Amino acid sequence: MLHKKNLLWLALVVAGGAQAQGDQRLSDLQVTANRLPQSQSDVLASTTVIDRDDIERSQAGSIIDLLQGRAGIEIAQSGPPGTLSSLFMRGTESDHSLVLVDGVRINSATSGGASLEMLPLEAIERIEIVRGPRAAAYGADAIGGVIQVFTRRGAATGTQGGLKVSAGSDSTQRQSAWVATGDDDTRLNASLFHRDGDGFNATQADDSGERDGFERAGAQLGLSHRFNDDVEVSVNALRQNFEGEYDNCYPAGAFTPTQDCVTKGYLQSFGGQLDVQLQPDWQMSITAGHFDEQREERYAGERQSLIESHRDEVGLQHRFTRDNGVDVLGIDYRHDSVDFDSASPYAGDYVRDSRENIGIYAMMQRTYGAHEVSGSLRHDDDSLFGDETTGSLGYAYRLTPYQRLGASVSTAYKAPNLIDLYGPYGTNPDLDAETAENLEAFWAYERDGWQGRVTVFDNRIDDLIGYDPMTSIPYNVDEARIRGVELSGGWQSGGLTLNASLTHQNPEDRQTGERLQRRARTFGRLDADYAVADWTFGATLRAAGDRHDSDFVTYGDTTVAGYGVVDLRTAWQVTSMIELSAKVENAFDKEYQLIDGYNTQDRYVEGGVTLRF
């Protein structure tokens, strides 16, 4: 692989440069579906875009609260804010969804999952969700879909900024500040944020009454400069330090758990982008990124383990604009590595602690009158398990100016995680990649403030990685079939905004016929907001049916009951610069669980003040 790495760097040097598409998108552009700017109404994939106005209007406390229950998305968390979370998109596994920050992957090089609980909403400008396999565009991991997070940036010239301070139940407090300045050619933006609180008791088994607190603090920085009409460069950086308490961990050599568990560390990403317009219809882009995640676990005051995940990546893309569409050719390279240290007498070392992947892809999109066609093809070469080729093909027909019918077929794969192949515990270096074949069809409508979409999908996943219950050694055996329907829509008129989504699915283990764990058959979300004069009022309903799980004590099969939670919020624009806000999460103090044996937030009240200039 080293010769391929050198050839790629040579290609990048000879090529010149490019900036990622993110800065060029308008408010109605959606970039993550096919790694190219498209109007959201033209993207064949099922998508959701959450902008900064949506984030502020929702008053969500975390990205988990913001995403929970949206079309195709379920999230489980093992306790208070900052504790470990798992994302299940369209019923796939928690490491089957790719998460990007400003184009940089933040999925762990060990477990394969992304630490969504560590992403600060205060630093986020926009979130784009694409459901369904995207491996033909991004390579491994995108079986369930892609979530791309864009950090804060200022769009207008001059200087804008803000300061927000809030306090809530459980001694929770937040402080954040943001500023953007510059002119048409040069823009600088930065944000600082801090949050801490006493939290709540993480597990039901702990009857001591203690609370599991948390603290996080970080900063975000972005800079862009346009040299002329054809060349632009930008850089982005995000750093988040965190520390959180949780329950039910086993110190090295111990046979009984302790409730004194602490995780601390940081998550950071850096991205650099250069864009060159070579010809009126030919744009070339170069991207580079770096990602780090560190987690230190302390049990009963003693350090148990320290694990660090690192990633470097570079990419080159050529985009050719046609009269009726666009063609894309690209190549990207990724290097993952892991550092690990453990006090456990049962833990070994990583036999191999790094991997490389190089991918080459091509994509096209065309419109022929009422007909729309898109396609993509990608080939990846992974240094640990070999080659994989994926592809997708989609078609849509515009029935009327307001309605479309479409269908698509796509394949995807998930490369085995480093911890499964060569990790410190049970490993299997002969694991194959998990592969998927997905079929879906949709009907979409958009007119006069109304928009809606119905999507039917069937995703077959083979060679799922399971674990021997006696040895914990992973192996390829499981097969899953996930069939479902997503309904999403909204309406906006005057001061009223409604958005709703409902997902009904059957995430089935084809070997046993049982439903996959921690996934509901039916779940959904309803957001309603109303603005009148200087006031806004809003409510959110998040609901899900029962889920299969493992019993917290016996590890046998159990079922976690369904739930429905209501959040309320209001805000008053006192002056053009001052806003007061208040919210009540879980307004009816519903007792429920996302994971068997783990508590969730009871009624939570928070108030804050925002200053803008």
Secondary structure as UniProt FT lines:
FT   HELIX           2..15
FT   HELIX           21..24
FT   TURN            27..28
FT   STRAND          29..30
FT   TURN            32..35
FT   STRAND          38..39
FT   HELIX           40..42
FT   STRAND          46..51
FT   HELIX           52..58
FT   HELIX           63..67
FT   TURN            68..69
FT   TURN            71..72
FT   STRAND          73..77
FT   TURN            81..82
FT   STRAND          85..89
FT   TURN            90..91
FT   TURN            94..95
FT   STRAND          97..101
FT   TURN            102..103
FT   STRAND          104..105
FT   TURN            109..111
FT   HELIX           116..118
FT   HELIX           121..123
FT   STRAND          124..131
FT   HELIX           135..138
FT   TURN            140..143
FT   STRAND          145..151
FT   STRAND          160..168
FT   TURN            169..171
FT   STRAND          172..182
FT   STRAND          186..200
FT   STRAND          212..226
FT   STRAND          231..246
FT   TURN            252..253
FT   STRAND          261..279
FT   TURN            280..281
FT   STRAND          282..299
FT   TURN            300..301
FT   STRAND          302..322
FT   TURN            323..324
FT   STRAND          325..342
FT   TURN            345..346
FT   STRAND          354..368
FT   TURN            369..370
FT   STRAND          371..382
FT   TURN            383..385
FT   STRAND          386..400
FT   TURN            401..402
FT   STRAND          403..414
FT   HELIX           418..422
FT   TURN            429..430
FT   STRAND          434..447
FT   TURN            448..449
FT   STRAND          450..467
FT   TURN            469..471
FT   STRAND          474..493
FT   TURN            494..495
FT   STRAND          496..509
FT   TURN            510..512
FT   TURN            517..518
FT   STRAND          522..532
FT   TURN            533..534
FT   STRAND          535..544
FT   STRAND          547..550
FT   TURN            552..554
FT   STRAND          557..560
FT   STRAND          563..573
FT   STRAND          578..585
FT   TURN            587..588
FT   TURN            596..597
FT   STRAND          604..612
//
